[in-house]
Amino acid sequence: IGLGVMYYNRYQAGVRQDTLAKALRVDDASAGAAPDPGGRLHFDTEDEKSKVREQAFADVAARYSGTQEGAIAEMYLAGWAIDKGDLAGAEKRFKRVVDDAPKAYAALARLALAQVYASESKTTDAEKVLRELIANPASTVSKEQATIVLGQVLATSKPDEAHKLLDPLRESTRIPVSRAAITAAGSIPKTA
């Protein structure tokens, strides 16, 4: 029975990966008057490609919610919503990933959700999400990365607190962390 379950799970993972790969091929398709000679998918207009692409990713997200492939599809859809200026739609999709996806993807969605909140001037919501992320980092979002983003979010409303968060990271032995903290702290005005 255990061997059968293992093979079934592998088969299902392969099906999910194939479905996501098909959606990614649509995303990679060319659009315009002349088809791509490389054999890629082709659409006559960018609007046609966009509709098919969004439908393909929406299908993956709906069919495979809670899986890695479903989370990837939701993240693509949320990114396109942001590109269109639909922050409410992006927020909804990121929340879905936070609630249902594996931890690594949920952490990425939590970070993106906080940035959406910050751009909507929902600083309190962004701060709450980032503090949760700092308390529970993942392999995809470190505690330091979440702290730096929180410092940037608090830069205008609570500059003293932002400096308290960022100043210890400026001394980090990890050079990328130190540089990011120095850059973020440098853009925050010092208060008396």
N, C-alpha and C positions, 0 to 999 in steps of 0.2 A: 504494500500500500504506500509506504514511504517513498519508494522508488517511483511509483506512478505519480504521486503528488509532485515530486521533484521535476519529472519530465513535463508534466502539465504546466507547472509554473514557468519553466524555461520556454515552453511553447508560447504561452501567453505573453511573456516578456518579448519574445521575437515578433509576435503579432503587433504589439504596441509600438515597438521600434520601427517596424515596417510602415505602420500608419503614420507615425511622426516623420519618417524619412520622405514619404510621399508629400506631406504638407510642406516640408522643407524644400522639396524640388519645385513646388509651386512658387514658394517665396523666391527661389533662385531663377525663376523663369524670366525670359526677356519680354519686353513689351514695345510695341511700335510698329512701324510700317514694314520693316524688313525682318524676317525671322533670323534667329541666330544660327549661323552655319555649324555651330558646335553640337547641335542636336538637343539643346535644352528645350524645355517647354516654351511655347510662345503664345502670347496674347496680343490681339490687335491694338488694344488700348490699355493704359495704366489702370483705368477704372475697372475694366473687366478683370484684370489680374488681381486687383485689390479685393474685389468681391469674392472671387474664387479662393484666394489666399486666406481671407478671414473666415470663410466657411470651412475650409479644410482644417484650420487650427481650432475653430470652435467645435468641430466634430471630435477632434482628438481630446480637447479639454473636457467635453461632456462625457464621452465614452470612457475615458480613463482617469477620471477625477480621483485624486488620492495617490496617484502613481507619479513617478519621475517624468514620464512622457506627458501626462496631463498637466503637471506643473510647468513644464517647459512651454507647452502650448498656451497656457494662461498667461505666462510672463510675456510671450510674444504679443498676445492680444492686448495686454495692459500697456505695453510699450507703444503699440500703434494707437491706442486710445489717447495716450499722452501726446503723441505727435499730432493728433487731430484737435487737441485742446479739451478733450473729454476727461477731465480729472476725476469726476464722479465715477465714470465707467472704469477708469484705471484703478481707483480706490476699491471698487467692488471686486475686481478681478484679483488684485493683490491680497485682499482679505480672504478670498477663497483659497488662495495658495497658502497663506498663513495658517488657515484652519485645517486644510486637508492634506497638504503635501508632505513628503518626507522632510526631516529636519533641515537638511542642507538647503533645500529650495525654500522652505518656510522662512529661514533666516534671511535669504536674499530678498524675498517678498516683503518681509518686515522692514528691512532697510529702505527699500523702494517706497513702501507705504509711508514711512516717516518723512521721506523727501517730498512725497505728494502732499502730505499734511502741511509741511512747512511752506510749500509753494501756495497753498490755499490759506495761509496765515493761521493755521490751526496748530500753533506752537505747543499748546498743552498736550494735544493728542500725539504730536510728533515726539515730544519729550517722553511721554508714557511708553510709547512703542520702543524708543531707543533705550530707555532704562531697562525694559524687559530683555532686550537684546544684549545689553551689557551684562546683565545677570545670567543670561543663558546663551553664551556665544556658540557658534557652530563652526564647522570646518570651512564654510564658505564666507563667514563674516566673523572676524575676530573681535574680541572685547575692545581692543585699541581702535579698530576701524569704527565701531559703533560710537565710541567715546569721541572721536574726532568729529564725526557727523553731528553728534549731540552738541558739541562745542560750537560748531558752525550754526546750528539751529538757534542756539541761545545767544549768539553774538550780539544781536541788537536788543533783545528784551532783558537779558541778564548777563551783561558782559563780564562782571566779576566772577560769576559762577562758570562761565565759559572758560575764562583764564584758569580757574582752579582745576578744571577738567583737563585742559590742554598742556599746562605748564609742566606737569610731571612727565608727560609723553615726549616733550622736547628733549629730555635727557636720555631717552631710550637708546639702548645699544643696537636696536634694530633700525638701521639707517632709513628705510622707507617710512617707518612709523615716526621717527624723529623729524624727518623732512616734512611730512604731511602735517604734523602738529605745529612745527615752526611756521609753515605757510598759513595754516588756519589761524593760529594765534596772532600772527602779524597783521591780519586784516581786522582784528577786533580792537577797538579803541580802549586804552587804559582809562580807568576811572579813578577819581581821587580817593 
